């Protein structure tokens, strides 16, 4: 798996994981990658900074508690907004996601964007079959 920094035509930057560079290219050509903020499918790789070790530590414990709490709230709010946007534009197939994704891929069911759950192993199998899968974060309220 590889994480790419991405940017839409409107300048919004976000990150996403892919099995390899070819998977990104294939999904991008089919316009399957969309900006979580504006839903644009005109996506390109953004400049990435290399992860070079620094002498200064960036451990969570190095941040002051109020700043850490603020960053956590901000991250959870963004994740929640992203998940809500995804839910609005997809059909929820629940734990039948792997089965339904295969049916769509093999044209046994109508093509449409779907949302659901899959184990890491199931997601890996789908990717290995050439089925496009995009992991989506969940919000705390989704756990209930």
Residue frames as qw, qx, qy, qz and C-alpha x, y, z in Angstrom:
[[0.000, 0.889, 0.458, 0.000, 0.00, 0.00, 0.00],
 [0.413, 0.075, 0.017, 0.907, 1.15, 3.53, -0.78],
 [0.024, -0.806, -0.453, 0.381, -0.25, 6.85, 0.40],
 [0.380, 0.364, 0.303, 0.795, -0.45, 9.70, -2.10],
 [0.026, 0.536, 0.261, -0.803, -1.06, 13.37, -1.47],
 [0.292, 0.482, 0.698, 0.442, -3.73, 14.38, -3.97],
 [0.049, 0.398, 0.115, -0.909, -5.17, 17.65, -5.22],
 [0.424, 0.623, 0.657, 0.023, -8.39, 18.40, -7.09],
 [0.368, 0.515, 0.334, 0.699, -8.85, 20.99, -9.81],
 [0.236, -0.885, -0.204, -0.345, -10.14, 23.42, -7.16],
 [0.202, 0.646, -0.506, 0.535, -6.93, 23.22, -5.14],
 [0.762, -0.500, 0.208, -0.355, -8.25, 21.05, -2.29],
 [0.334, 0.466, -0.811, 0.119, -5.59, 18.71, -0.96],
 [0.843, -0.306, 0.242, -0.371, -6.23, 15.31, 0.61],
 [0.038, -0.459, 0.885, 0.065, -4.54, 11.93, 0.98],
 [0.910, 0.062, 0.045, -0.407, -5.56, 8.44, -0.05],
 [0.477, -0.390, 0.781, 0.100, -4.10, 4.93, 0.00],
 [0.776, 0.448, -0.255, -0.363, -3.63, 2.75, -3.09],
 [0.961, -0.129, 0.212, 0.122, -2.21, -0.71, -3.64],
 [0.612, -0.144, 0.324, 0.707, 0.37, 0.81, -6.00],
 [0.028, 0.435, -0.179, -0.882, 0.86, 3.67, -8.46],
 [0.106, -0.093, -0.798, -0.586, -0.92, 1.74, -11.22],
 [0.112, -0.567, -0.802, 0.147, -4.03, 1.45, -9.02],
 [0.017, -0.629, -0.189, 0.754, -4.07, 5.23, -8.61],
 [0.054, 0.264, -0.531, -0.803, -3.68, 5.71, -12.39],
 [0.107, -0.281, -0.897, -0.325, -6.47, 3.24, -13.18],
 [0.098, -0.660, -0.664, 0.337, -8.89, 4.78, -10.66],
 [0.049, -0.560, 0.021, 0.827, -8.00, 8.30, -11.78],
 [0.045, 0.077, -0.683, -0.725, -8.59, 7.50, -15.47],
 [0.198, -0.446, -0.843, -0.226, -12.05, 6.11, -14.60],
 [0.201, -0.490, 0.050, -0.847, -12.80, 9.20, -12.45],
 [0.700, -0.416, -0.579, -0.034, -13.34, 6.99, -9.40],
 [0.471, -0.249, -0.400, 0.746, -11.37, 9.27, -7.10],
 [0.042, -0.804, -0.334, -0.490, -13.23, 12.32, -5.89],
 [0.135, 0.366, -0.390, 0.834, -12.39, 15.25, -3.68],
 [0.288, -0.443, -0.799, 0.289, -14.03, 14.85, -0.26],
 [0.040, -0.434, -0.283, 0.855, -14.75, 18.58, -0.14],
 [0.375, 0.457, -0.120, -0.798, -16.16, 19.40, -3.60],
 [0.800, 0.204, 0.551, -0.123, -16.55, 15.92, -5.22],
 [0.435, 0.742, -0.389, -0.329, -14.46, 16.92, -8.25],
 [0.948, -0.021, 0.298, 0.111, -13.05, 13.87, -10.05],
 [0.569, 0.734, -0.202, 0.310, -10.31, 15.84, -11.79],
 [0.694, -0.690, 0.195, 0.064, -7.58, 14.65, -9.40],
 [0.648, 0.584, -0.404, 0.275, -3.80, 14.71, -9.67],
 [0.775, -0.296, -0.322, 0.455, -0.96, 13.77, -7.38],
 [0.122, -0.981, 0.070, -0.135, 0.25, 16.69, -5.27],
 [0.385, 0.596, -0.584, 0.394, 3.84, 17.34, -4.31],
 [0.847, -0.482, -0.223, -0.011, 4.82, 15.14, -1.42],
 [0.069, -0.811, 0.526, -0.248, 7.48, 15.88, 1.13],
 [0.675, 0.148, -0.710, 0.133, 9.77, 12.99, 1.97],
 [0.735, -0.652, -0.083, -0.167, 9.47, 11.56, 5.45],
 [0.547, 0.453, -0.487, 0.507, 12.93, 12.39, 6.75],
 [0.648, -0.526, -0.457, 0.306, 13.78, 11.80, 10.37],
 [0.038, 0.807, -0.129, 0.575, 14.27, 14.94, 12.36],
 [0.334, 0.128, -0.694, 0.625, 16.06, 15.39, 15.64],
 [0.364, -0.093, 0.321, -0.870, 13.01, 17.15, 17.01],
 [0.094, 0.218, 0.968, -0.076, 10.32, 14.69, 18.04],
 [0.390, -0.129, -0.272, -0.870, 6.78, 15.00, 16.74],
 [0.221, -0.242, -0.932, 0.155, 5.22, 12.61, 19.24],
 [0.317, -0.691, -0.476, -0.443, 1.71, 13.39, 20.36],
 [0.610, -0.616, -0.359, 0.347, 3.03, 13.76, 23.90],
 [0.443, -0.057, 0.026, 0.895, 5.12, 16.76, 22.74],
 [0.101, -0.530, -0.358, -0.762, 2.00, 18.81, 21.97],
 [0.181, -0.091, 0.512, -0.835, 0.40, 20.81, 24.79],
 [0.180, 0.319, 0.909, -0.198, -2.82, 19.13, 25.96],
 [0.366, 0.644, 0.319, -0.591, -5.19, 21.93, 24.78],
 [0.290, 0.561, -0.511, -0.583, -3.60, 22.00, 21.31],
 [0.000, 0.086, -0.984, -0.154, -3.77, 18.20, 21.06],
 [0.278, 0.451, 0.765, -0.367, -7.45, 18.19, 22.07],
 [0.354, 0.674, 0.004, -0.648, -8.20, 20.92, 19.52],
 [0.211, 0.428, -0.743, -0.469, -6.42, 19.03, 16.72],
 [0.123, 0.116, 0.984, -0.053, -8.26, 15.83, 17.66],
 [0.355, 0.582, 0.525, -0.508, -11.66, 17.59, 17.54],
 [0.322, 0.645, -0.303, -0.623, -10.78, 19.14, 14.18],
 [0.089, 0.265, -0.910, -0.306, -9.71, 15.77, 12.74],
 [0.211, 0.299, 0.906, -0.211, -12.87, 14.04, 13.99],
 [0.372, 0.648, 0.261, -0.611, -15.06, 16.80, 12.53],
 [0.293, 0.549, -0.550, -0.557, -13.38, 16.51, 9.13],
 [0.011, -0.070, 0.990, 0.119, -13.66, 12.71, 9.16],
 [0.296, 0.452, 0.735, -0.409, -17.33, 12.96, 10.07],
 [0.384, 0.659, -0.041, -0.646, -18.01, 15.46, 7.25],
 [0.181, 0.404, -0.792, -0.421, -16.21, 13.21, 4.78],
 [0.115, 0.129, 0.983, -0.070, -18.19, 10.14, 5.84],
 [0.358, 0.569, 0.507, -0.539, -21.50, 12.01, 5.67],
 [0.350, 0.610, -0.338, -0.625, -20.69, 13.21, 2.14],
 [0.094, 0.215, -0.938, -0.256, -19.83, 9.67, 1.03],
 [0.221, 0.300, 0.881, -0.290, -23.07, 8.34, 2.52],
 [0.392, 0.603, 0.212, -0.662, -25.12, 10.92, 0.60],
 [0.453, 0.593, -0.430, -0.508, -23.77, 9.85, -2.80],
 [0.230, 0.249, -0.935, -0.104, -23.62, 6.06, -2.34],
 [0.806, -0.266, -0.307, -0.431, -25.94, 3.13, -1.67],
 [0.338, -0.510, 0.705, -0.359, -25.36, 1.49, 1.73],
 [0.802, 0.098, -0.532, -0.252, -24.99, -2.26, 1.23],
 [0.721, -0.593, 0.263, -0.243, -23.72, -2.92, 4.76],
 [0.516, -0.481, 0.701, 0.110, -21.71, -6.07, 5.33],
 [0.800, 0.397, 0.446, 0.066, -22.63, -7.30, 1.84],
 [0.115, 0.877, -0.269, -0.380, -20.06, -4.86, 0.41],
 [0.253, -0.413, 0.792, 0.373, -17.57, -7.47, -0.92],
 [0.448, 0.331, 0.826, 0.079, -20.36, -9.50, -2.54],
 [0.348, 0.849, 0.334, -0.216, -22.07, -6.46, -4.08],
 [0.031, -0.792, 0.414, 0.448, -18.76, -4.94, -5.27],
 [0.334, -0.159, 0.862, 0.347, -18.00, -8.19, -7.11],
 [0.431, 0.579, 0.691, -0.028, -21.48, -8.28, -8.68],
 [0.224, 0.916, 0.035, -0.332, -21.03, -4.72, -9.95],
 [0.173, -0.639, 0.620, 0.421, -17.50, -5.40, -11.18],
 [0.263, -0.021, 0.914, 0.309, -18.54, -8.54, -13.06],
 [0.334, 0.032, -0.329, -0.883, -21.67, -6.75, -14.41],
 [0.260, -0.312, -0.914, -0.024, -24.08, -8.99, -12.51],
 [0.139, -0.747, -0.526, 0.381, -25.64, -5.93, -10.85],
 [0.274, 0.902, 0.188, 0.274, -26.22, -2.34, -12.00],
 [0.548, 0.179, -0.221, 0.787, -23.14, -0.10, -11.80],
 [0.284, -0.870, -0.154, -0.373, -23.43, 2.41, -8.95],
 [0.180, 0.505, -0.601, 0.593, -21.33, 3.77, -6.11],
 [0.762, -0.455, -0.439, -0.140, -21.76, 1.70, -2.97],
 [0.126, -0.619, 0.534, -0.562, -20.83, 2.02, 0.69],
 [0.906, -0.302, -0.219, -0.200, -20.42, -0.77, 3.20],
 [0.468, -0.701, 0.533, -0.081, -18.05, -2.71, 5.39],
 [0.894, 0.301, -0.326, 0.065, -15.34, -5.20, 4.56],
 [0.770, -0.556, 0.151, 0.276, -12.57, -6.74, 6.60],
 [0.055, -0.778, 0.492, 0.386, -8.99, -5.81, 5.66],
 [0.429, -0.118, 0.854, 0.269, -8.63, -9.28, 4.14],
 [0.480, 0.623, 0.617, -0.018, -11.79, -8.86, 2.05],
 [0.190, 0.930, -0.058, -0.310, -10.66, -5.42, 0.86],
 [0.235, -0.571, 0.689, 0.378, -7.27, -6.84, -0.12],
 [0.491, 0.190, 0.830, 0.182, -8.93, -9.65, -2.09],
 [0.403, 0.820, 0.377, -0.152, -11.14, -7.13, -3.92],
 [0.033, 0.871, -0.338, -0.355, -8.12, -5.00, -4.83],
 [0.363, -0.326, 0.814, 0.314, -6.24, -8.10, -6.04],
 [0.493, 0.454, 0.737, 0.085, -9.22, -8.91, -8.29],
 [0.231, 0.196, 0.364, 0.881, -8.94, -5.44, -9.82],
 [0.207, -0.774, -0.565, -0.197, -12.00, -4.10, -8.04],
 [0.163, 0.497, -0.194, 0.830, -11.61, -0.48, -6.98],
 [0.569, -0.636, -0.504, 0.135, -11.96, -0.04, -3.23],
 [0.143, 0.605, -0.225, 0.750, -11.46, 3.18, -1.28],
 [0.456, -0.366, -0.679, 0.444, -11.08, 2.85, 2.49],
 [0.162, -0.700, -0.146, -0.680, -13.16, 5.49, 4.25],
 [0.126, 0.131, -0.689, 0.702, -12.65, 6.59, 7.86],
 [0.374, -0.603, -0.683, -0.172, -15.51, 6.27, 10.28],
 [0.158, -0.577, 0.224, -0.769, -16.78, 8.73, 12.83],
 [0.058, -0.115, 0.841, -0.525, -17.33, 7.79, 16.47],
 [0.609, 0.150, 0.308, -0.715, -21.11, 7.92, 15.96],
 [0.692, 0.307, -0.523, -0.391, -20.79, 5.23, 13.23],
 [0.211, 0.239, -0.917, 0.240, -19.59, 2.75, 15.84],
 [0.421, 0.031, 0.605, -0.675, -22.98, 2.65, 17.61]]
